[in-house]
Amino acid sequence: MRIAGAHRPIVKPDTDNYIKSTLDGLNGLLWEDDNQIVKIVAEKYYSDHPRVEIEVRDLNE
């Protein structure tokens, strides 16, 4: 049920901690500073292959 997405993790680490560390780590690589980010959609799932997936879109395009 967890792998299928029917049960979602509500345990630590918190989703916002994943977001903050990832965005800070990508400063100077994908953007100058994370203050340029205007929208974030974040979800936490159970997985046999834990990872962070990021999709970046340029609003000027």
N, C-alpha and C positions, 0 to 999 in steps of 0.2 A: 504494500500500500504506500509506503514511503517513497520508493523508487518511482512508482507510477504517478506521484504527485498528489495522491489523495490525502496524505498527511504531510503537513508542512512543519519545518523545525521552528520551535519557539524557544529554543535554548540558546545559550551564549556560544559563540560571540554574536553580539547584536549586529543587525544589518547595517546600522549607521557606522559602526566601527570598520566594517569592510569597506564602506564607501570612502570614508575619510582617509584611511591609509592608502587606498588605491589611487585616489585623486591626487593626494600629496606626492605620491611616488611617481606620478606621470607628469608633474610640473616640469617644464623644460623639454619634455619628450613629445607629448601629443598636443600640448598647449603651453603658452607662456606661463600662465598662472591659472589655478583652478577657479579664480574669481570670474573667469570668462564663461563658465558653465551656467546655463540658464534653465536647464531642465534635467532632472534625474528620475529614472524609473528603476527601482531596485526590488528584487525578489530573492528569497532564500529557499532553496530546495535541498532535499537529501539527494546524494549522488554516490555512485560507485567510483566516480572520477571527479573529485572536488576541484573546483576551478572558479575563476572570476572571468566572466565574459563582458567585454566592453564594445559598444557600438558608438562611434563618434560621427556626428553629422555637422557640417559647416552650414550655419544658417544663411550665409552669404551666397550660397549656390542656388 
